Amino acid sequence: MIPSIAPTITSAPLSTAWPQGTLLEMGGPAANSIANYLLRLAQHRGAVATIQHVGAPLFPPDVANAGVDLGLHRWVRVESLQDALKAAELLLRSGGFELLVVDLNAWANTVKVAALARLRALARSHGARLLFLRDTPASTPSLGAPIAARLRTHLRRYREQYLVEFEVLRDKCQLGTIEPMLFDVPDGASLADRSAHRLNRTKESRHAIAS
């Protein structure tokens, strides 16, 4: 059965339900698309950055197609988890960042609670938000106590689009029920759909340049 996508009385968009100054952990299909959506909204209020392993896939057109201004977005690519956490700490200390996205999927080792606590303190001090991308099963414990909320996304077809629903696995900041979101072709969609979408985007760009 196709689910209703109408917001409920108690549901809210993730962008407004997630409080400033907190740490969020998220995994599942379409997590990168949700991260890009949050980056797009946050860049109107301050600087934004993504921190990831130097060998992680990088496709700027996908980020730009999500509405993120590549001129305002900062990519920090590092070798080790320790370097990723140091980079996050330095950026938060600058006081100019609205949102940091830290992709942990390249590293098997976990983040120490002490490091999370430092990042949480800096986020609170500067009113920033920090999103950890970590694609682990729902049964896997959260990163640690400083994480305010943990979400897992679920993806399904809805007519000609994809519906992303949020499962709240941990909620210490009263996120409540998160409104589902519709995407044309999020990450996690079928390879055929993603390839066709990129091809169409390329054709549109060439047509725009030619005209």
GUBA-716526 format. One record per residue (C-alpha): residue number from 1; x, y, z. Coordinates in Angstrom, 3 decimals, padded with zeros to 6 digits, always signed. Layout:
// residues N
(NUM, (X, Y, Z))
...
//
This chain:
// residues 211
(1, (+000.000, +000.000, +000.000))
(2, (+001.304, +003.467, -000.868))
(3, (+001.598, +005.493, +002.345))
(4, (+000.082, +008.900, +002.779))
(5, (+002.669, +011.666, +002.576))
(6, (+000.479, +014.291, +004.186))
(7, (+002.087, +015.774, +007.327))
(8, (+000.477, +014.737, +010.568))
(9, (-000.549, +017.204, +013.249))
(10, (+002.577, +016.422, +015.284))
(11, (+005.103, +016.007, +012.452))
(12, (+007.636, +018.632, +011.385))
(13, (+010.310, +019.017, +008.703))
(14, (+013.738, +017.838, +009.814))
(15, (+015.197, +021.270, +009.068))
(16, (+013.009, +022.903, +011.720))
(17, (+012.718, +020.018, +014.201))
(18, (+016.491, +019.653, +014.621))
(19, (+017.644, +022.182, +017.256))
(20, (+020.685, +024.397, +016.827))
(21, (+023.723, +023.451, +018.880))
(22, (+023.163, +019.690, +018.722))
(23, (+024.679, +016.600, +017.102))
(24, (+022.634, +014.346, +014.822))
(25, (+023.520, +010.862, +013.549))
(26, (+021.875, +009.564, +010.381))
(27, (+022.165, +006.537, +008.107))
(28, (+020.235, +004.609, +005.506))
(29, (+019.419, +005.092, +001.828))
(30, (+019.097, +008.724, +000.732))
(31, (+021.057, +009.988, +003.750))
(32, (+023.387, +011.917, +001.435))
(33, (+020.427, +013.500, -000.320))
(34, (+019.014, +014.587, +003.034))
(35, (+022.420, +016.011, +003.957))
(36, (+022.493, +018.031, +000.721))
(37, (+018.991, +019.312, +001.437))
(38, (+020.103, +020.484, +004.889))
(39, (+023.247, +022.084, +003.437))
(40, (+021.143, +024.003, +000.918))
(41, (+018.934, +025.470, +003.643))
(42, (+021.792, +026.166, +006.057))
(43, (+023.981, +028.031, +003.556))
(44, (+021.540, +030.951, +003.655))
(45, (+022.317, +031.443, +007.351))
(46, (+026.054, +030.748, +007.505))
(47, (+028.973, +028.738, +006.176))
(48, (+028.596, +025.005, +005.526))
(49, (+031.106, +022.203, +005.010))
(50, (+031.369, +018.485, +004.375))
(51, (+034.208, +016.466, +005.919))
(52, (+034.950, +013.072, +004.395))
(53, (+037.666, +010.543, +003.609))
(54, (+039.961, +011.527, +000.758))
(55, (+038.926, +008.372, -001.120))
(56, (+035.171, +008.861, -000.701))
(57, (+033.110, +009.353, -003.884))
(58, (+032.888, +012.996, -004.864))
(59, (+030.443, +014.206, -007.511))
(60, (+029.917, +017.984, -007.203))
(61, (+027.157, +018.133, -009.874))
(62, (+024.901, +016.043, -007.607))
(63, (+025.469, +018.518, -004.782))
(64, (+024.885, +021.488, -007.083))
(65, (+021.710, +019.900, -008.464))
(66, (+020.430, +019.711, -004.896))
(67, (+020.646, +023.498, -004.767))
(68, (+023.883, +023.796, -002.795))
(69, (+026.052, +026.732, -003.901))
(70, (+029.448, +025.154, -004.590))
(71, (+031.067, +028.551, -004.135))
(72, (+029.876, +028.659, -000.521))
(73, (+030.246, +024.989, +000.334))
(74, (+033.587, +023.747, +001.695))
(75, (+034.873, +020.205, +001.194))
(76, (+037.451, +018.927, +003.652))
(77, (+038.963, +015.597, +002.602))
(78, (+041.186, +013.785, +005.089))
(79, (+042.978, +010.477, +005.561))
(80, (+042.019, +009.504, +009.105))
(81, (+039.067, +009.708, +011.458))
(82, (+041.229, +011.675, +013.872))
(83, (+041.893, +014.270, +011.160))
(84, (+038.171, +014.459, +010.391))
(85, (+037.341, +015.189, +014.025))
(86, (+040.138, +017.755, +014.280))
(87, (+038.836, +019.479, +011.169))
(88, (+035.316, +019.573, +012.590))
(89, (+036.626, +021.045, +015.833))
(90, (+038.628, +023.738, +014.036))
(91, (+035.695, +024.749, +011.856))
(92, (+033.334, +024.923, +014.817))
(93, (+035.828, +027.009, +016.781))
(94, (+035.827, +029.581, +013.972))
(95, (+032.233, +030.403, +014.884))
(96, (+031.169, +030.989, +011.304))
(97, (+029.666, +027.631, +010.396))
(98, (+025.967, +026.900, +010.457))
(99, (+026.206, +023.209, +009.529))
(100, (+028.957, +020.612, +009.305))
(101, (+028.391, +017.216, +007.696))
(102, (+030.907, +014.563, +008.745))
(103, (+030.818, +011.373, +006.676))
(104, (+032.039, +008.525, +008.900))
(105, (+031.312, +005.688, +006.484))
(106, (+034.942, +005.216, +005.426))
(107, (+036.109, +004.440, +008.950))
(108, (+035.309, +001.306, +010.937))
(109, (+036.555, +002.641, +014.267))
(110, (+034.153, +004.560, +016.465))
(111, (+034.358, +008.102, +017.745))
(112, (+035.416, +008.525, +021.367))
(113, (+032.786, +010.022, +023.621))
(114, (+035.254, +012.678, +024.807))
(115, (+035.668, +013.912, +021.221))
(116, (+031.896, +013.992, +020.742))
(117, (+031.511, +015.950, +023.971))
(118, (+034.005, +018.589, +022.777))
(119, (+032.175, +018.921, +019.477))
(120, (+028.824, +019.197, +021.251))
(121, (+030.161, +021.951, +023.502))
(122, (+031.466, +023.890, +020.507))
(123, (+028.214, +023.417, +018.591))
(124, (+026.248, +024.733, +021.568))
(125, (+028.599, +027.671, +022.027))
(126, (+028.320, +028.800, +018.397))
(127, (+024.762, +027.684, +017.617))
(128, (+025.944, +025.271, +014.931))
(129, (+024.620, +021.863, +013.935))
(130, (+026.748, +018.795, +013.262))
(131, (+025.493, +015.868, +011.185))
(132, (+027.296, +012.519, +011.281))
(133, (+026.576, +010.230, +008.329))
(134, (+026.968, +006.633, +009.496))
(135, (+025.218, +003.837, +007.659))
(136, (+024.824, +001.118, +010.277))
(137, (+021.954, -001.255, +011.116))
(138, (+019.279, +000.031, +013.454))
(139, (+020.426, -002.505, +016.055))
(140, (+023.900, -000.903, +016.206))
(141, (+024.312, +001.428, +019.188))
(142, (+024.503, +005.171, +018.631))
(143, (+027.890, +006.888, +018.560))
(144, (+027.483, +007.956, +022.175))
(145, (+025.709, +010.052, +024.778))
(146, (+026.494, +013.456, +023.199))
(147, (+024.414, +012.534, +020.146))
(148, (+021.078, +014.304, +020.523))
(149, (+019.214, +012.216, +017.953))
(150, (+019.732, +009.301, +015.595))
(151, (+017.726, +008.740, +012.433))
(152, (+017.567, +006.004, +009.846))
(153, (+016.061, +006.740, +006.451))
(154, (+013.842, +004.378, +004.454))
(155, (+013.307, +004.713, +000.715))
(156, (+010.400, +003.623, -001.463))
(157, (+008.883, +004.527, -004.814))
(158, (+005.941, +006.924, -004.763))
(159, (+004.398, +007.404, -008.189))
(160, (+007.196, +008.863, -010.368))
(161, (+009.350, +009.891, -007.393))
(162, (+010.947, +008.453, -004.282))
(163, (+009.593, +008.876, -000.777))
(164, (+012.092, +009.162, +002.071))
(165, (+010.722, +008.343, +005.520))
(166, (+012.533, +008.806, +008.816))
(167, (+012.783, +006.272, +011.622))
(168, (+013.756, +007.941, +014.902))
(169, (+016.094, +005.571, +016.762))
(170, (+017.205, +008.017, +019.435))
(171, (+015.621, +011.288, +020.479))
(172, (+017.058, +013.376, +023.311))
(173, (+016.054, +016.701, +021.764))
(174, (+012.337, +016.112, +021.136))
(175, (+012.502, +015.803, +017.355))
(176, (+009.184, +014.025, +017.368))
(177, (+007.821, +012.670, +014.097))
(178, (+009.723, +013.859, +011.025))
(179, (+007.797, +014.629, +007.864))
(180, (+008.649, +012.342, +004.925))
(181, (+010.254, +013.957, +001.883))
(182, (+009.909, +013.459, -001.853))
(183, (+012.901, +013.337, -004.206))
(184, (+013.164, +012.759, -007.926))
(185, (+016.233, +010.508, -007.690))
(186, (+017.976, +010.436, -004.281))
(187, (+021.103, +008.470, -003.514))
(188, (+020.004, +004.935, -002.817))
(189, (+017.701, +004.947, -005.858))
(190, (+018.158, +002.307, -008.529))
(191, (+021.254, +002.550, -010.713))
(192, (+019.066, +002.843, -013.820))
(193, (+017.140, +005.788, -012.375))
(194, (+020.304, +007.564, -011.223))
(195, (+022.011, +007.070, -014.593))
(196, (+018.988, +008.329, -016.500))
(197, (+018.681, +011.336, -014.192))
(198, (+022.340, +012.312, -014.657))
(199, (+022.023, +011.897, -018.426))
(200, (+018.988, +014.173, -018.486))
(201, (+020.815, +016.741, -016.368))
(202, (+023.775, +016.663, -018.748))
(203, (+021.493, +017.156, -021.761))
(204, (+019.750, +020.072, -020.024))
(205, (+023.075, +021.720, -019.221))
(206, (+024.326, +021.337, -022.805))
(207, (+021.060, +022.729, -024.136))
(208, (+021.290, +025.735, -021.797))
(209, (+024.876, +026.449, -022.889))
(210, (+023.989, +026.097, -026.573))
(211, (+021.073, +028.471, -026.274))
//
